[in-house]
């Protein structure tokens, strides 16, 4: 019952995300916040060494209210100007809208993670969280076809079609210690409890010419969603069985390692590698693959005849076009939790100002097929020793520019930080945003 309640809480909170587990507090400048991560990366970023570094207390509790929400798609201004304006779109307006979509297609993504519970005591720490990643690409040619119709000699390119999501519960056990000369080390063994996985990818193209329509393509679906599965009733006719059942539908593990060096009271540097060997093996009893392939070539004179086809003739035509249409049960579905490498640096200038920066790399995965490289930096300023203000900026190789900031309350035994950022633009031109809430107490 407890596990089911945790899973249900994760699913309700599916778009929440934290980037990095809070380190122990030192003062109003250090500790309790996600310095570069507050406006930086989208993946769980934990340096296990930080559970020991600069401890002010032997025991701390991370409350289940630490989270980050992140998305990246299109700007509100793009939606309001074109799709939601309610006005007639002439050819010039349609062309302007399509010009803002990259040739590689429209990227859609969302990331969420929530800290369900965490605590540390001396050298040991444990945390339980929840993570979901959503990613998709809609080919530009589909928008062109939808708004401009089929044009002769123009391909409908399906090669960039992709959509997927992966959700899991990380349960991590961490050991950290001072190994001498102000150098701190930590290692975390992380169990990965898979909740759900879905991946759809397409490839191929369709070409319309003056005298014929031809094309080939393949659509692949891989998924593990508990009791839910798709049943093929007949050619291009499907029904569903069961429903997505919250529970442990896959299992895996990963390793996190980290080092933190305290050079002086004002200078700290950390290095971490997360998700080493990170994989999830999905339950063979609830994992399926669906394959749809087509190969079509129709001439102009056939189009006129198709309108007069009987039901049996239309079925025969479909059977000739669809070369494969099957659903398989698979017992070897394995997915990657991408490795991440991060180097961060923090430097204090007096009692009121801290500068921070980081460099991070995240490998490609089954959900996001491109690697990500980020540069991030910013400052934290103390107008009052209990109320820090944070500002920062990040550039991602995949998502572009990201900027943001926030405020915090740092009391003797309680830390709260709220940070907001936008990416891909400013105000209504931004294509996404992040919201961080970091909340914990210590004794």
Buried (B, 14 or more C-beta within 10 A) or exposed (E): EEEEEBBEBBBEBBBBBBBBBBBBBBBBBBBBBBBBBBBBBBBBBBBBBBBBBBBEEEEBEBBBEBBBBBBBBBBBBBEEBBEEEEEEBEEEBBEEBBEEBEEEBBBBBBBBBBBBBBBBEEBEBBBBBBBBBBBBBBBBBBBBBEBEEEEEEBBBBBBBBBBBBBBBBBBBEBBBBBEEEBEBBBBBBBBBBBBBBBBBBBBBBBBBEEEBBBBBBBBBBBBBBBEBBBEBEEEBEEEEEEEBBBBBBBBBBBBBBBBBBBEEEBEBBBBBBBBBEBBBBBBEEBBBBBBBBBBBEBEEEEEEEEEEEEEEEEBEBBEEBBBEBEBEEEEEBEBBBBBBBBEBBBBBEEEBEBBBBBBBBBBEBBBBEEEBEBBBBBBBBBEEEEEBBBBBBBBBEBBBBBBBBBBBBBEEEBBBBBBBBBBBBEEEEBBBBBBBBBBBBBE
